[in-house]
Amino acid sequence: MPRENDAATVTVRTATVRYWAGARAAAGVESDVVRGCATVADAVATVDALHPDLAPVTAVSTLLLDGRATHRDQPLPEGSVLEVLPPFAGG
């Protein structure tokens, strides 16, 4: 029987990161799927590495986790959706 720490029992978390407005333009895609990220900060670091032009945008963006504002130290649940909402002007 595998123990909790055995590789066979480790679950790799998967989450979707969606980009809006300037974040979408910086990433060049509408969304990414990230794997193995334990926190929101891990997911942001992963997408920043995938899309280097995105890093300055994520640094100032509001982040929503499953539709609610979140902090970067928040755990990233399996199957969740993280949205990157950059600041924007409008009227």
HELIX and SHEET records of a PDB file:
HELIX    1   1 ALA A    7  THR A    9  5                                   3    
HELIX    2   2 GLY A   22  ALA A   27  1                                   6    
HELIX    3   3 VAL A   40  LEU A   50  1                                  11    
HELIX    4   4 PRO A   52  LEU A   54  5                                   3    
HELIX    5   5 ALA A   55  THR A   58  1                                   4    
SHEET    1   A 5 SER A  31  ARG A  35  0                                        
SHEET    2   A 5 THR A  14  TYR A  19 -1                                        
SHEET    3   A 5 VAL A  81  LEU A  85  1                                        
SHEET    4   A 5 THR A  62  LEU A  65 -1                                        
SHEET    5   A 5 ARG A  68  ALA A  69 -1                                        
END                                                                             
